[in-house]
Each structure stands twice: as C-alpha cells, then as structure tokens.
Amino acid sequence: MPLNQLLASQPYPVERALKTVGGNLRTARIRRGLTVVAAAQKIGTGYRAVMEAERGKPSTGVAVYAALLWLYDLLPAFEDLANSLKDAHGLALARRKQPMRARKARGLDNDF
C-alpha cells in the first residue's frame, strides 16, 4: 500500500482540476514568452517543478503553483479560493447552528 493514497490515486474531479490548472499555467507561461527554465529561475525553483506543475502532478507543492500564479499575475484568483463568504453550503450550516432566538435580557443592576 502506498504511503500516501491520495498521491497514488486522486478522486477524478481532483485529478481533472489539477490537470486543468497545470494546462492553464503552461498557457500563461507560453503567452508571456517564458521558457520552463526562465519561469523556474524567476520563482526560485528547478525546471522540473515547473514542468510537474504544468502537468498537474499531485505531489507538486502548492507553493510552486502559487509562485507560478504570482509570476503570471494570476495570484488574486488563488487568494479567492475557499472564500468563506462564497461558501454557500458552509454558510447554510452556520445559520442552522445559530440560536433561533436571543435570550431574554436580564435587568441591569446598579452594583458597581
């Protein structure tokens, strides 16, 4: 059994998303006229890490993906991932857990 099962076999939607992001990163690099080696040098990593990110390899560190997004001026979209204000399901769950009514206010005392 592999040490990390997620790296050995991801859920299909995860695998597809990584490949899509990788392809988008490759397109962004090419549009900017950068080679893999130049992109790697600019973010301070080896060319292999850039190649693996562009292939959507799951073991590539998230820092490589984030640095490439930064290099291509695409980081704001990454920062918006998992935005708690856009999490409809999480917001609905939070509303369910809130009390239905407020407690009755107790009178103030003058004990200072």
C-alpha distance (Angstrom), angle and dihedral (degrees) to the residues before:
residue distance angle dihedral
M1 . . .
P2 3.82 . .
L3 3.77 118.3 .
N4 3.80 92.3 -120.9
Q5 3.79 112.7 29.1
L6 3.80 92.4 -169.2
L7 3.81 90.6 62.7
A8 3.79 91.3 47.6
S9 3.79 95.3 50.0
Q10 3.79 125.4 3.9
P11 3.77 125.5 -167.1
Y12 3.80 107.0 -89.6
P13 3.84 95.0 -112.4
V14 3.82 89.4 53.6
E15 3.80 92.4 48.8
R16 3.81 91.1 48.0
A17 3.82 92.7 48.0
L18 3.82 92.3 50.6
K19 3.79 91.6 49.9
T20 3.81 90.9 47.9
V21 3.81 92.4 50.3
G22 3.79 90.2 46.1
G23 3.79 91.8 51.4
N24 3.79 90.5 47.8
L25 3.80 90.6 51.6
R26 3.81 90.4 51.0
T27 3.80 91.2 50.0
A28 3.82 90.8 49.0
R29 3.82 91.2 50.5
I30 3.78 93.5 48.8
R31 3.81 92.8 46.7
R32 3.80 88.6 54.5
G33 3.79 91.1 51.1
L34 3.81 94.6 -118.3
T35 3.77 126.9 144.2
V36 3.79 120.6 -137.8
V37 3.80 88.7 -108.3
A38 3.82 92.9 50.8
A39 3.82 92.2 48.7
A40 3.80 90.3 48.8
Q41 3.80 92.3 50.3
K42 3.80 92.1 49.1
I43 3.81 92.9 54.3
G44 3.79 94.9 37.9
T45 3.79 101.9 -113.4
G46 3.76 138.8 103.3
Y47 3.79 123.6 -81.8
R48 3.80 90.1 -115.5
A49 3.82 91.7 64.0
V50 3.81 89.9 53.9
M51 3.80 91.6 48.1
E52 3.81 91.3 49.4
A53 3.81 91.9 48.7
E54 3.79 89.9 50.8
R55 3.81 89.0 52.5
G56 3.80 90.7 49.8
K57 3.77 93.8 -118.8
P58 3.84 107.4 -179.2
S59 3.79 95.3 -142.4
T60 3.82 92.1 60.4
G61 3.78 109.0 111.2
V62 3.77 118.5 -107.2
A63 3.81 87.7 -126.4
V64 3.81 89.5 66.6
Y65 3.81 91.3 52.0
A66 3.83 91.2 46.4
A67 3.81 92.9 47.3
L68 3.80 91.7 50.6
L69 3.79 90.4 49.3
W70 3.81 88.3 50.7
L71 3.80 91.2 49.0
Y72 3.81 90.8 52.7
D73 3.85 93.3 44.0
L74 3.81 90.8 -113.3
L75 3.81 98.7 114.8
P76 3.86 97.0 108.0
A77 3.80 89.7 68.9
F78 3.81 89.4 53.0
E79 3.80 91.4 49.9
D80 3.81 88.9 55.7
L81 3.82 93.3 57.8
A82 3.80 113.5 118.1
N83 3.81 90.5 7.3
S84 3.80 103.6 -175.9
L85 3.80 90.8 -145.3
K86 3.82 90.6 59.0
D87 3.82 95.8 45.0
A88 3.80 99.4 107.4
H89 3.80 94.2 177.8
G90 3.81 93.6 47.4
L91 3.81 91.7 46.6
A92 3.80 90.6 50.9
L93 3.80 90.7 50.8
A94 3.79 91.0 48.8
R95 3.81 91.2 51.3
R96 3.81 90.7 51.7
K97 3.79 90.6 54.9
Q98 3.80 94.5 51.0
P99 3.79 115.9 99.0
M100 3.78 114.2 -96.9
R101 3.79 92.8 -133.9
A102 3.74 137.5 15.3
R103 3.78 121.3 -108.8
K104 3.75 117.2 -99.6
A105 3.78 109.5 -94.4
R106 3.75 115.9 -111.2
G107 3.75 117.6 -133.1
L108 3.77 118.2 -98.7
D109 3.75 117.6 -107.8
N110 3.75 125.1 -146.0
D111 3.77 94.1 -136.1
F112 3.81 106.0 129.8
